Amino acid sequence: METPQTKTGIKVIIVGAGFGGLTAAIECYRQGHDVEIYESFPELKTLGDIISFGGNAGRIFYRWKNGQIAARLRELSIDLREYGFRIHKWDTGEVVFHQITPPQKEDAPFFNGHRGELHQVIFDYARDELKIPIHLGNYVTDYFEDENSAGIILKTGEKIVGDIVVGADGVRSKARELVLGYEDKPKSSGYAVWRAWFPNTDMLADPRTRQFCENGDTFNGWIGPEVHFLFSTIKGGKDCCWVLTHKDEHNIDESWSFPGKLEEVLEVLKNWDPMCSAIVEKTPSLVDWKLVYRDPLPTWTSKQGRTLLLGDAAHPFLPTSAQGATQAMEDGATLAVCLRRAGKGNVPAALRTHQEIRYERVKAVQKTGETTRDMWHKTDWSKVKDDPSSIGFPREDWIHDHDAEKHAETVFDEIFKKHSGIAGKESTSSSHLSIQNSANSVSVAS
Ligand SMILES: Cc1cc2nc3c(=O)[nH]c(=O)nc-3n(C[C@H](O)[C@H](O)[C@H](O)COP(=O)(O)OP(=O)(O)OC[C@H]3O[C@@H](n4cnc5c(N)ncnc54)[C@H](O)[C@@H]3O)c2cc1C
């Protein structure tokens, strides 16, 4: 079991055990806070399909149990060192660009794998190894706060009170109502994604598709007008996964995830490279996932500064950014540092400092989801001919090289001054401790 920082006495209640909530809980534990999670699902199910984590998430994972959690995630993740990413023109099928996978940094690895499987690793680490209480089957019906505390009300009517409540309750967040003071529904982004994950049996039986499952992991993309189709094989070619982003104007009031219809996918692909249909027709079942969009919220912090929105609840991402879960994780690492540096007597200023540290960065990363989608959906093929790399998936250093924990330690004092009204004074007695930590940001001993 890991040893956390000196205890801060701050009680943090987190709603939601997605990657955002779990990371916030683990980071709060590391930074010495008392933390528990309330989650509506009654049991963990390995739901979903492919999810990506950039090096900026890998750096957070790597600090958990001295690299052991990252090693567990690696076992489950795609390995594209040999194959890279092959980008095809939608109609001819020709490979227009072969993007080489950058080398993994040991302390900032990136991962792509099955959402449910990776989630299970993090969940087990939090619950079984760190012993963080995770209360499953607890739907939160309401949120409340005053100057000195914040709390939640469960469906059973039970009230739970802490120093801070973190609404890591996803894209349809209920915590958002308390924070904003009004109901803010997500809008359709105008796009949806069909997505599927299935075993390779039928792919191996077809000579056209066998190549993707016989030689290790693969990743191919077909780029066309207003549509892109990404296909990967993982675990040495055993599992297959594809996502197809397309225009969709459906109303998303009721739900944003439905069973998908294969015939609709094949209709979209009818004039495409026949390889795309050869892959898709093997799919036993698929999901039609509507991509919701939200204008940046004016704030993630409640009026009294005791309730904070985190992850998708604060900022949903488009998959073309490949950063939704990673940014949720950066939120968690930042928040935990801010709370420790501010101390129990300064929780509202800690939350406002957290928001200021995160807000502009998140907005800029969010934007990359749109720019990459538009770059692919409105490709200028003559430009690609001159410069094939222009169609590559952008992998920007300012996103991936970011160290959320270290950054929070570095900028904390300057920003906290503005929110605490204690300019010039030491923020708390723990700030001496935290300066030591920023020099050696792996602050947890196993
Ligand atoms: C089932 C599922 C499958 C997904 N699959 C993929 C995928 O394949 N690929 C991909 O890129 N992204 C996927 N995502 C989204 C991705 O996981 C998130 O965008 C990202 O990880 C941000 O995480 P988050 O913790 O902010 O939100 P989420 O992962 O949405 O987690 C929010 C959590 O809050 C819980 N919750 C919500 N309301 C309440 C309430 N009132 N009371 C108690 N608990 C509540 C939810 O049950 C959920 O577990 C999926 C999300 C879910 C929930």
The ligand as an SDF file (V2000), in Angstrom:
LIG
                    3D

 53 58  0  0  0  0  0  0  0  0999 V2000
  -20.0190    3.5000  -19.9570 C   0  0  0  0  0  0  0  0  0  0  0  0
  -19.0810    4.4540  -20.6570 C   0  0  0  0  0  0  0  0  0  0  0  0
  -18.3930    4.0400  -21.7900 C   0  0  0  0  0  0  0  0  0  0  0  0
  -17.5270    4.9180  -22.4390 C   0  0  0  0  0  0  0  0  0  0  0  0
  -16.8440    4.4530  -23.5080 N   0  0  0  0  0  0  0  0  0  0  0  0
  -15.9530    5.2640  -24.1090 C   0  0  0  0  0  0  0  0  0  0  0  0
  -15.1940    4.7930  -25.1840 C   0  0  0  0  0  0  0  0  0  0  0  0
  -15.3190    3.6500  -25.5930 O   0  0  0  0  0  0  0  0  0  0  0  0
  -14.3040    5.6550  -25.7380 N   0  0  0  0  0  0  0  0  0  0  0  0
  -14.1380    6.9330  -25.2880 C   0  0  0  0  0  0  0  0  0  0  0  0
  -13.3160    7.6730  -25.8220 O   0  0  0  0  0  0  0  0  0  0  0  0
  -14.8240    7.4020  -24.2680 N   0  0  0  0  0  0  0  0  0  0  0  0
  -15.7320    6.6100  -23.6630 C   0  0  0  0  0  0  0  0  0  0  0  0
  -16.4320    7.0920  -22.6140 N   0  0  0  0  0  0  0  0  0  0  0  0
  -16.2100    8.4780  -22.1640 C   0  0  0  0  0  0  0  0  0  0  0  0
  -14.9190    8.6280  -21.4310 C   0  0  0  0  0  0  0  0  0  0  0  0
  -14.7450    7.5760  -20.5380 O   0  0  0  0  0  0  0  0  0  0  0  0
  -14.9830    9.9770  -20.7260 C   0  0  0  0  0  0  0  0  0  0  0  0
  -15.0900   10.9810  -21.7120 O   0  0  0  0  0  0  0  0  0  0  0  0
  -13.7400   10.3380  -20.0130 C   0  0  0  0  0  0  0  0  0  0  0  0
  -13.1150    9.2380  -19.4660 O   0  0  0  0  0  0  0  0  0  0  0  0
  -14.0380   11.4310  -18.9570 C   0  0  0  0  0  0  0  0  0  0  0  0
  -14.4170   10.7840  -17.7830 O   0  0  0  0  0  0  0  0  0  0  0  0
  -15.3130   11.3820  -16.6340 P   0  0  0  0  0  0  0  0  0  0  0  0
  -14.8790   10.6440  -15.4210 O   0  0  0  0  0  0  0  0  0  0  0  0
  -15.2840   12.8560  -16.6180 O   0  0  0  0  0  0  0  0  0  0  0  0
  -16.8150   10.9930  -17.0430 O   0  0  0  0  0  0  0  0  0  0  0  0
  -17.5240    9.5670  -17.1970 P   0  0  0  0  0  0  0  0  0  0  0  0
  -16.5870    8.5400  -17.6750 O   0  0  0  0  0  0  0  0  0  0  0  0
  -18.7500    9.8040  -17.9880 O   0  0  0  0  0  0  0  0  0  0  0  0
  -17.9180    9.1560  -15.7070 O   0  0  0  0  0  0  0  0  0  0  0  0
  -18.9930    9.7370  -15.0120 C   0  0  0  0  0  0  0  0  0  0  0  0
  -19.4510    8.7690  -13.9440 C   0  0  0  0  0  0  0  0  0  0  0  0
  -20.4010    9.4230  -13.0990 O   0  0  0  0  0  0  0  0  0  0  0  0
  -21.4410    8.5390  -12.7930 C   0  0  0  0  0  0  0  0  0  0  0  0
  -22.6510    9.3240  -12.4650 N   0  0  0  0  0  0  0  0  0  0  0  0
  -23.3150   10.1760  -13.2920 C   0  0  0  0  0  0  0  0  0  0  0  0
  -24.3530   10.7610  -12.6470 N   0  0  0  0  0  0  0  0  0  0  0  0
  -24.3330   10.2670  -11.3880 C   0  0  0  0  0  0  0  0  0  0  0  0
  -25.1560   10.4720  -10.2550 C   0  0  0  0  0  0  0  0  0  0  0  0
  -26.1890   11.3420  -10.2840 N   0  0  0  0  0  0  0  0  0  0  0  0
  -24.8780    9.8040   -9.1130 N   0  0  0  0  0  0  0  0  0  0  0  0
  -23.8070    8.9540   -9.0470 C   0  0  0  0  0  0  0  0  0  0  0  0
  -22.9940    8.7020  -10.1010 N   0  0  0  0  0  0  0  0  0  0  0  0
  -23.2470    9.3510  -11.2610 C   0  0  0  0  0  0  0  0  0  0  0  0
  -21.5930    7.6990  -14.0720 C   0  0  0  0  0  0  0  0  0  0  0  0
  -22.2220    6.4470  -13.8080 O   0  0  0  0  0  0  0  0  0  0  0  0
  -20.1550    7.5430  -14.5220 C   0  0  0  0  0  0  0  0  0  0  0  0
  -19.5430    6.3750  -14.0140 O   0  0  0  0  0  0  0  0  0  0  0  0
  -17.3360    6.2510  -21.9470 C   0  0  0  0  0  0  0  0  0  0  0  0
  -18.0340    6.6630  -20.8000 C   0  0  0  0  0  0  0  0  0  0  0  0
  -18.8970    5.7880  -20.1570 C   0  0  0  0  0  0  0  0  0  0  0  0
  -19.6140    6.2470  -18.9040 C   0  0  0  0  0  0  0  0  0  0  0  0
  1  2  1  0
  2  3  1  0
  2 52  2  0
  3  4  2  0
  4  5  1  0
  4 50  1  0
  5  6  2  0
  6  7  1  0
  6 13  1  0
  7  8  2  0
  7  9  1  0
  9 10  1  0
 10 11  2  0
 10 12  1  0
 12 13  2  0
 13 14  1  0
 14 15  1  0
 14 50  1  0
 15 16  1  0
 16 17  1  0
 16 18  1  0
 18 19  1  0
 18 20  1  0
 20 21  1  0
 20 22  1  0
 22 23  1  0
 23 24  1  0
 24 25  2  0
 24 26  1  0
 24 27  1  0
 27 28  1  0
 28 29  2  0
 28 30  1  0
 28 31  1  0
 31 32  1  0
 32 33  1  0
 33 34  1  0
 33 48  1  0
 34 35  1  0
 35 36  1  0
 35 46  1  0
 36 37  1  0
 36 45  1  0
 37 38  2  0
 38 39  1  0
 39 40  1  0
 39 45  2  0
 40 41  1  0
 40 42  2  0
 42 43  1  0
 43 44  2  0
 44 45  1  0
 46 47  1  0
 46 48  1  0
 48 49  1  0
 50 51  2  0
 51 52  1  0
 52 53  1  0
M  END
$$$$
